[in-house]
Amino acid sequence: MVNEYTLEGIVIDNFLFGVAAVGHDGNESQVVFPEGLIRRR
């Protein structure tokens, strides 16, 4: 399980990030766009 991941060397204004969960059975959740969770460095 991954709780946090850091992407290095990108300009965040050039990308739109979405997060989805995938279960062991292959079912995937809806994609959400976690605006409040993205930190700018």
PASEBA-1860 file (N, C-alpha, C; in nm, 3 decimals):
! residues 41
1> MVNEYTLE> 0.085/-0.117/0.000/0.000/0.000/0.000/0.089/0.123/0.000 ~ 0.052/0.224/-0.078/0.126/0.350/-0.085/0.039/0.460/-0.026 ~ 0.093/0.531/0.073/0.021/0.641/0.136/0.069/0.777/0.087 ~ 0.190/0.781/0.033/0.246/0.907/-0.011/0.348/0.881/-0.120 ~ 0.355/0.970/-0.218/0.451/0.956/-0.326/0.493/1.095/-0.371 ~ 0.621/1.117/-0.393/0.672/1.246/-0.436/0.722/1.235/-0.580 ~ 0.671/1.321/-0.666/0.717/1.328/-0.804/0.823/1.437/-0.811 ~ 0.940/1.402/-0.859/1.051/1.496/-0.867/1.064/1.551/-1.009
9> GIVIDNFL> 1.106/1.676/-1.020/1.142/1.734/-1.148/1.026/1.767/-1.241 ~ 0.908/1.792/-1.187/0.795/1.831/-1.273/0.745/1.968/-1.232 ~ 0.679/2.035/-1.324/0.614/2.162/-1.294/0.466/2.130/-1.274 ~ 0.417/2.147/-1.152/0.282/2.102/-1.118/0.173/2.174/-1.199 ~ 0.202/2.295/-1.247/0.103/2.368/-1.326/0.082/2.306/-1.465 ~ 0.168/2.214/-1.505/0.158/2.152/-1.637/0.085/2.019/-1.634 ~ 0.038/1.974/-1.519/-0.024/1.843/-1.507/-0.153/1.851/-1.427 ~ -0.244/1.758/-1.453/-0.365/1.741/-1.374/-0.358/1.601/-1.314
17> FGVAAVGH> -0.361/1.590/-1.182/-0.346/1.462/-1.115/-0.478/1.411/-1.062 ~ -0.502/1.284/-1.081/-0.619/1.219/-1.024/-0.574/1.093/-0.954 ~ -0.652/1.051/-0.855/-0.618/0.933/-0.776/-0.736/0.837/-0.779 ~ -0.707/0.708/-0.800/-0.810/0.605/-0.796/-0.754/0.485/-0.720 ~ -0.842/0.413/-0.654/-0.803/0.291/-0.583/-0.843/0.171/-0.669 ~ -0.759/0.068/-0.667/-0.788/-0.056/-0.740/-0.784/-0.170/-0.640 ~ -0.894/-0.246/-0.632/-0.903/-0.357/-0.539/-0.835/-0.482/-0.592 ~ -0.817/-0.579/-0.506/-0.756/-0.707/-0.545/-0.835/-0.776/-0.655
25> DGNESQVV> -0.964/-0.750/-0.662/-1.048/-0.813/-0.763/-1.050/-0.735/-0.895 ~ -0.974/-0.623/-0.902/-0.964/-0.545/-1.024/-1.063/-0.432/-1.036 ~ -1.157/-0.422/-0.942/-1.252/-0.311/-0.946/-1.180/-0.180/-0.911 ~ -1.215/-0.074/-0.984/-1.149/0.055/-0.966/-1.250/0.159/-0.919 ~ -1.207/0.243/-0.826/-1.294/0.351/-0.776/-1.299/0.465/-0.877 ~ -1.387/0.560/-0.852/-1.390/0.680/-0.934/-1.262/0.759/-0.910 ~ -1.219/0.831/-1.010/-1.101/0.916/-0.996/-1.141/1.044/-0.923 ~ -1.059/1.080/-0.825/-1.080/1.206/-0.752/-0.957/1.294/-0.773
33> FPEGLIRR> -0.977/1.423/-0.764/-0.870/1.519/-0.783/-0.847/1.591/-0.650 ~ -0.747/1.545/-0.575/-0.725/1.592/-0.436/-0.658/1.729/-0.429 ~ -0.731/1.833/-0.462/-0.676/1.968/-0.466/-0.610/2.010/-0.335 ~ -0.674/1.980/-0.223/-0.619/2.021/-0.095/-0.503/1.939/-0.046 ~ -0.473/1.829/-0.111/-0.365/1.742/-0.066/-0.235/1.761/-0.141 ~ -0.238/1.834/-0.253/-0.116/1.855/-0.332/-0.038/1.969/-0.272 ~ 0.088/1.940/-0.237/0.173/2.042/-0.176/0.271/2.096/-0.279 ~ 0.283/2.226/-0.283/0.383/2.290/-0.370/0.510/2.309/-0.288
41> R> 0.621/2.284/-0.349/0.750/2.299/-0.278/0.824/2.419/-0.328
END
